[in-house]
Amino acid sequence: MGNFLFSLFSSKKEEADGGERKDERKKFDILKFDGMRAQRINRADYAVKCFTEALRIQKDFETMNYLVSAYVATNEPEKALPVLNEMIEMEPDNMELLLTRAHLLFQTGRGAEAVPDCLRAVETDEANPVAGFLLAKARRAAGDFAAAADCLTKVVGLKDDFADAFLLRAEVYLDMQQGEEALADALSAIRLAPEEEAAYLLRGRIQAHLGDTDAAEGDYRKVLELNPFNEEAFLLLGSSLISSRKYDAAIALFDEALEQNEQFARAYVERARAKELNGDKEGALEDLATARKLAAANEEDGAEQPNFDDLYKGGIF
């Protein structure tokens, strides 16, 4: 009798447990596929919620991968990294995961931490130019410029039309104060990608480093021809004009920039500098006040702020 009752209750418990597991599995599937649908209609924020709840029920590699993608889409790489770390623990030899983690580390300003992942990728496939490029990028972030340059020399040997590799090596040479070598690589990048704004911006910076102000300003103007909304080109060209004491030209340039985008806080800051040096202290103070208001509003949105601390030493404050 006792054995009969034991088997009866055990059977009912197993049935109940099985039913709960079935319900949990069904809930997991619903959440996972709702998240996938949300991603397809560009609702990454809702997808994050779905995938997160699904993973509370069950650890699933595919769902974790979807969650990483959703975090990237919502511009939350810091939240994606712990999920990716767990995935790499599950598949430590997955090179795609290692390189994805490297990309996320670059996005979060932690590029030096990507060196081990990039090294493993290069050791696994020495003929992979992308892995070599990322290793060079990580080496540069770690301050090892010579090693970064060596990596990139190998990369362009593997792929001689890799414009980004020439561009990065030009950056590295500029870091090392090797202007002529940097200029040669910038020219190679422009030859390979003649519509690439970043290549002209970099060549302009290199020309400025070499003391050729006219050539530098020509490159910044070329960028504005390619893209009249390129903020960095406005800032670099305006700064060059101010350094050359062409204050009226600088003010006119920033007038143009602000006509296109009245929320451009750094343009107000630079125009204030030009106005102050041109003798218009009242106008400079007005521009600085506007810049500060915009900076305060942008701070609430987490946007990058202009640095007011060392901008002016001419007595505005």
DOFIBA-648339 format. One record per residue (C-alpha): residue number from 1; residue in one letter; y, x negated, z. Coordinates in steps of 0.25 Angstrom, whole numbers, plus 5000, padded with zeros to 4 digits. Example, Ala and Ser with C-alpha at 12.3 -4.5 7.8 and 13.67 -1.06 7.14 Angstrom:
// residues 2
ATOM  seq  type     y     x     z
ATOM    1     A  4982  4951  5031
ATOM    2     S  4996  4945  5029
// end
This chain:
// residues 317
ATOM  seq  type     y     x     z
ATOM    1     M  5000  5000  5000
ATOM    2     G  5009  4989  5004
ATOM    3     N  5007  4981  4991
ATOM    4     F  5009  4994  4983
ATOM    5     L  5023  4996  4990
ATOM    6     F  5027  4982  4988
ATOM    7     S  5023  4982  4973
ATOM    8     L  5030  4996  4971
ATOM    9     F  5043  4991  4977
ATOM   10     S  5043  4977  4970
ATOM   11     S  5041  4984  4957
ATOM   12     K  5053  4993  4960
ATOM   13     K  5062  4981  4964
ATOM   14     E  5058  4973  4951
ATOM   15     E  5061  4986  4943
ATOM   16     A  5075  4986  4950
ATOM   17     D  5077  4971  4948
ATOM   18     G  5073  4973  4933
ATOM   19     G  5083  4984  4932
ATOM   20     E  5094  4977  4938
ATOM   21     R  5092  4965  4929
ATOM   22     K  5092  4974  4917
ATOM   23     D  5105  4980  4921
ATOM   24     E  5111  4966  4923
ATOM   25     R  5106  4962  4910
ATOM   26     K  5112  4974  4903
ATOM   27     K  5125  4972  4910
ATOM   28     F  5125  4957  4906
ATOM   29     D  5123  4961  4892
ATOM   30     I  5134  4971  4892
ATOM   31     L  5144  4961  4898
ATOM   32     K  5140  4950  4888
ATOM   33     F  5141  4959  4876
ATOM   34     D  5154  4965  4880
ATOM   35     G  5160  4951  4882
ATOM   36     M  5155  4947  4868
ATOM   37     R  5162  4960  4862
ATOM   38     A  5174  4957  4870
ATOM   39     Q  5175  4943  4864
ATOM   40     R  5173  4949  4850
ATOM   41     I  5186  4957  4852
ATOM   42     N  5194  4946  4858
ATOM   43     R  5193  4951  4872
ATOM   44     A  5189  4938  4878
ATOM   45     D  5195  4942  4892
ATOM   46     Y  5185  4954  4893
ATOM   47     A  5174  4945  4887
ATOM   48     V  5176  4935  4899
ATOM   49     K  5174  4946  4909
ATOM   50     C  5161  4951  4902
ATOM   51     F  5155  4938  4901
ATOM   52     T  5158  4934  4915
ATOM   53     E  5152  4947  4920
ATOM   54     A  5140  4945  4911
ATOM   55     L  5138  4931  4917
ATOM   56     R  5138  4936  4931
ATOM   57     I  5126  4944  4928
ATOM   58     Q  5118  4933  4920
ATOM   59     K  5121  4918  4915
ATOM   60     D  5120  4918  4900
ATOM   61     F  5124  4906  4892
ATOM   62     E  5128  4915  4880
ATOM   63     T  5137  4923  4889
ATOM   64     M  5143  4911  4895
ATOM   65     N  5146  4906  4881
ATOM   66     Y  5154  4919  4878
ATOM   67     L  5161  4918  4891
ATOM   68     V  5166  4903  4888
ATOM   69     S  5171  4909  4874
ATOM   70     A  5178  4920  4881
ATOM   71     Y  5185  4911  4891
ATOM   72     V  5190  4902  4879
ATOM   73     A  5195  4914  4872
ATOM   74     T  5203  4919  4885
ATOM   75     N  5208  4904  4886
ATOM   76     E  5201  4902  4899
ATOM   77     P  5194  4889  4896
ATOM   78     E  5193  4885  4911
ATOM   79     K  5185  4897  4914
ATOM   80     A  5176  4894  4902
ATOM   81     L  5172  4880  4907
ATOM   82     P  5164  4884  4919
ATOM   83     V  5156  4893  4910
ATOM   84     L  5154  4882  4900
ATOM   85     N  5150  4872  4911
ATOM   86     E  5139  4882  4915
ATOM   87     M  5134  4883  4901
ATOM   88     I  5134  4868  4899
ATOM   89     E  5125  4867  4912
ATOM   90     M  5115  4877  4904
ATOM   91     E  5116  4869  4891
ATOM   92     P  5120  4855  4894
ATOM   93     D  5117  4850  4880
ATOM   94     N  5125  4860  4873
ATOM   95     M  5136  4852  4866
ATOM   96     E  5144  4865  4861
ATOM   97     L  5146  4868  4876
ATOM   98     L  5150  4854  4879
ATOM   99     L  5160  4854  4868
ATOM  100     T  5165  4868  4872
ATOM  101     R  5167  4863  4886
ATOM  102     A  5175  4851  4881
ATOM  103     H  5184  4861  4873
ATOM  104     L  5187  4869  4886
ATOM  105     L  5190  4857  4894
ATOM  106     F  5200  4853  4883
ATOM  107     Q  5206  4867  4884
ATOM  108     T  5208  4866  4899
ATOM  109     G  5214  4852  4899
ATOM  110     R  5202  4845  4904
ATOM  111     G  5198  4837  4892
ATOM  112     A  5194  4825  4899
ATOM  113     E  5183  4833  4905
ATOM  114     A  5177  4835  4892
ATOM  115     V  5173  4821  4889
ATOM  116     P  5159  4822  4895
ATOM  117     D  5156  4834  4886
ATOM  118     C  5162  4828  4874
ATOM  119     L  5154  4815  4876
ATOM  120     R  5141  4823  4877
ATOM  121     A  5144  4830  4864
ATOM  122     V  5147  4817  4857
ATOM  123     E  5135  4810  4862
ATOM  124     T  5127  4822  4857
ATOM  125     D  5133  4822  4843
ATOM  126     E  5141  4810  4840
ATOM  127     A  5143  4815  4826
ATOM  128     N  5151  4827  4831
ATOM  129     P  5166  4825  4828
ATOM  130     V  5170  4837  4837
ATOM  131     A  5163  4831  4849
ATOM  132     G  5169  4818  4847
ATOM  133     F  5183  4824  4845
ATOM  134     L  5181  4832  4858
ATOM  135     L  5177  4819  4865
ATOM  136     A  5190  4812  4860
ATOM  137     K  5198  4824  4865
ATOM  138     A  5192  4823  4879
ATOM  139     R  5193  4808  4879
ATOM  140     R  5208  4810  4876
ATOM  141     A  5209  4820  4887
ATOM  142     A  5203  4810  4897
ATOM  143     G  5214  4799  4892
ATOM  144     D  5204  4790  4885
ATOM  145     F  5212  4789  4872
ATOM  146     A  5204  4777  4866
ATOM  147     A  5191  4784  4868
ATOM  148     A  5197  4797  4862
ATOM  149     A  5202  4789  4850
ATOM  150     D  5188  4782  4848
ATOM  151     C  5181  4796  4848
ATOM  152     L  5191  4801  4838
ATOM  153     T  5189  4789  4829
ATOM  154     K  5174  4793  4829
ATOM  155     V  5177  4807  4826
ATOM  156     V  5185  4805  4814
ATOM  157     G  5174  4796  4809
ATOM  158     L  5165  4807  4810
ATOM  159     K  5174  4817  4804
ATOM  160     D  5186  4811  4796
ATOM  161     D  5193  4825  4794
ATOM  162     F  5193  4829  4809
ATOM  163     A  5208  4831  4810
ATOM  164     D  5208  4835  4824
ATOM  165     A  5201  4821  4827
ATOM  166     F  5212  4814  4820
ATOM  167     L  5223  4822  4828
ATOM  168     L  5216  4819  4841
ATOM  169     R  5215  4804  4838
ATOM  170     A  5230  4804  4835
ATOM  171     E  5233  4811  4848
ATOM  172     V  5224  4800  4855
ATOM  173     Y  5231  4789  4848
ATOM  174     L  5245  4795  4852
ATOM  175     D  5240  4795  4866
ATOM  176     M  5237  4780  4865
ATOM  177     Q  5251  4778  4859
ATOM  178     Q  5244  4774  4845
ATOM  179     G  5254  4781  4837
ATOM  180     E  5250  4775  4823
ATOM  181     E  5236  4778  4825
ATOM  182     A  5240  4792  4830
ATOM  183     L  5248  4795  4818
ATOM  184     A  5237  4791  4808
ATOM  185     D  5228  4801  4814
ATOM  186     A  5238  4812  4814
ATOM  187     L  5240  4809  4799
ATOM  188     S  5225  4811  4797
ATOM  189     A  5225  4824  4805
ATOM  190     I  5237  4829  4796
ATOM  191     R  5229  4825  4784
ATOM  192     L  5217  4832  4788
ATOM  193     A  5224  4845  4794
ATOM  194     P  5238  4845  4787
ATOM  195     E  5242  4859  4794
ATOM  196     E  5238  4855  4808
ATOM  197     E  5250  4856  4817
ATOM  198     A  5245  4847  4828
ATOM  199     A  5243  4836  4818
ATOM  200     Y  5258  4836  4815
ATOM  201     L  5262  4838  4829
ATOM  202     L  5254  4826  4833
ATOM  203     R  5259  4817  4821
ATOM  204     G  5273  4821  4826
ATOM  205     R  5271  4816  4840
ATOM  206     I  5265  4803  4834
ATOM  207     Q  5277  4801  4825
ATOM  208     A  5286  4803  4838
ATOM  209     H  5278  4793  4845
ATOM  210     L  5280  4783  4834
ATOM  211     G  5295  4786  4834
ATOM  212     D  5296  4794  4821
ATOM  213     T  5303  4806  4826
ATOM  214     D  5306  4811  4812
ATOM  215     A  5292  4811  4808
ATOM  216     A  5288  4818  4821
ATOM  217     E  5298  4829  4819
ATOM  218     G  5293  4831  4805
ATOM  219     D  5279  4833  4810
ATOM  220     Y  5284  4843  4821
ATOM  221     R  5291  4850  4810
ATOM  222     K  5279  4850  4801
ATOM  223     V  5272  4857  4812
ATOM  224     L  5282  4868  4813
ATOM  225     E  5281  4870  4798
ATOM  226     L  5266  4872  4800
ATOM  227     N  5268  4881  4812
ATOM  228     P  5282  4886  4816
ATOM  229     F  5277  4890  4830
ATOM  230     N  5271  4877  4834
ATOM  231     E  5278  4875  4848
ATOM  232     E  5274  4860  4850
ATOM  233     A  5281  4856  4837
ATOM  234     F  5294  4863  4841
ATOM  235     L  5293  4855  4854
ATOM  236     L  5290  4842  4848
ATOM  237     L  5300  4843  4837
ATOM  238     G  5311  4848  4847
ATOM  239     S  5308  4837  4857
ATOM  240     S  5309  4827  4845
ATOM  241     L  5323  4833  4841
ATOM  242     I  5328  4832  4855
ATOM  243     S  5323  4818  4857
ATOM  244     S  5331  4815  4844
ATOM  245     R  5343  4822  4850
ATOM  246     K  5343  4832  4839
ATOM  247     Y  5346  4843  4850
ATOM  248     D  5351  4854  4840
ATOM  249     A  5339  4852  4831
ATOM  250     A  5330  4854  4843
ATOM  251     I  5337  4866  4848
ATOM  252     A  5336  4872  4835
ATOM  253     L  5321  4869  4834
ATOM  254     F  5319  4876  4848
ATOM  255     D  5327  4888  4844
ATOM  256     E  5318  4889  4832
ATOM  257     A  5306  4888  4841
ATOM  258     L  5311  4898  4851
ATOM  259     E  5314  4908  4840
ATOM  260     Q  5300  4908  4836
ATOM  261     N  5295  4909  4851
ATOM  262     E  5305  4912  4862
ATOM  263     Q  5294  4910  4872
ATOM  264     F  5293  4895  4869
ATOM  265     A  5297  4889  4882
ATOM  266     R  5296  4875  4879
ATOM  267     A  5305  4877  4867
ATOM  268     Y  5316  4882  4877
ATOM  269     V  5313  4870  4886
ATOM  270     E  5315  4860  4874
ATOM  271     R  5327  4868  4868
ATOM  272     A  5333  4867  4882
ATOM  273     R  5332  4852  4882
ATOM  274     A  5338  4851  4868
ATOM  275     K  5350  4860  4873
ATOM  276     E  5352  4852  4885
ATOM  277     L  5352  4839  4878
ATOM  278     N  5362  4845  4868
ATOM  279     G  5372  4849  4879
ATOM  280     D  5368  4864  4880
ATOM  281     K  5364  4864  4895
ATOM  282     E  5366  4879  4896
ATOM  283     G  5357  4882  4884
ATOM  284     A  5346  4872  4890
ATOM  285     L  5346  4879  4903
ATOM  286     E  5344  4893  4896
ATOM  287     D  5332  4887  4888
ATOM  288     L  5326  4881  4901
ATOM  289     A  5328  4895  4908
ATOM  290     T  5321  4902  4897
ATOM  291     A  5310  4891  4896
ATOM  292     R  5307  4893  4911
ATOM  293     K  5306  4908  4910
ATOM  294     L  5296  4907  4899
ATOM  295     A  5288  4896  4907
ATOM  296     A  5288  4905  4919
ATOM  297     A  5283  4917  4910
ATOM  298     N  5273  4908  4903
ATOM  299     E  5268  4902  4916
ATOM  300     E  5262  4916  4920
ATOM  301     D  5254  4916  4907
ATOM  302     G  5249  4902  4910
ATOM  303     A  5256  4896  4898
ATOM  304     E  5260  4881  4897
ATOM  305     Q  5274  4878  4903
ATOM  306     P  5285  4869  4899
ATOM  307     N  5288  4858  4908
ATOM  308     F  5302  4859  4913
ATOM  309     D  5301  4847  4923
ATOM  310     D  5305  4835  4915
ATOM  311     L  5311  4841  4902
ATOM  312     Y  5326  4839  4905
ATOM  313     K  5333  4827  4912
ATOM  314     G  5346  4831  4906
ATOM  315     G  5351  4839  4918
ATOM  316     I  5348  4853  4914
ATOM  317     F  5342  4856  4928
// end
